Amino acid sequence: MKTRIIAAFVALTFTASASMAGCLKGAAVGGVGGHFAGHHSVAGAAIGCAIGHHMSKKKARQQAAQQQAAAQQAQMAGAAPAPTRR
């Protein structure tokens, strides 16, 4: 039974969207941590999911900002220099 659960988790992790994958990874880590911290696996998984989802969205926003900044720099580098007056 545990093998099936682990296989399903791995399959979902690789096929899920980025924010869903963050939730699944966080839930796995939180569940294990909660289990060892007083048999609170479900609470740990719920908190881990929320944190994983938040961190995943934060990383996606940072990557989007970096791409936008790189696009702006490329656009500025490709622009013709302003003519100088004499």
Secondary structure as the mmCIF struct_conf table of DSSP 4:
data_model
#
loop_
_struct_conf.conf_type_id
_struct_conf.id
_struct_conf.beg_label_comp_id
_struct_conf.beg_label_asym_id
_struct_conf.beg_label_seq_id
_struct_conf.end_label_comp_id
_struct_conf.end_label_asym_id
_struct_conf.end_label_seq_id
HELX_RH_AL_P HELX_RH_AL_P1 LYS A 2 THR A 15
BEND BEND1 ALA A 16 ALA A 16
HELX_RH_AL_P HELX_RH_AL_P2 ALA A 18 PHE A 36
TURN_TY1_P TURN_TY1_P1 ALA A 37 GLY A 38
BEND BEND2 HIS A 39 HIS A 39
HELX_RH_AL_P HELX_RH_AL_P3 SER A 41 GLY A 78
BEND BEND3 ALA A 79 ALA A 79
HELX_LH_PP_P HELX_LH_PP_P1 ALA A 80 ARG A 85
#
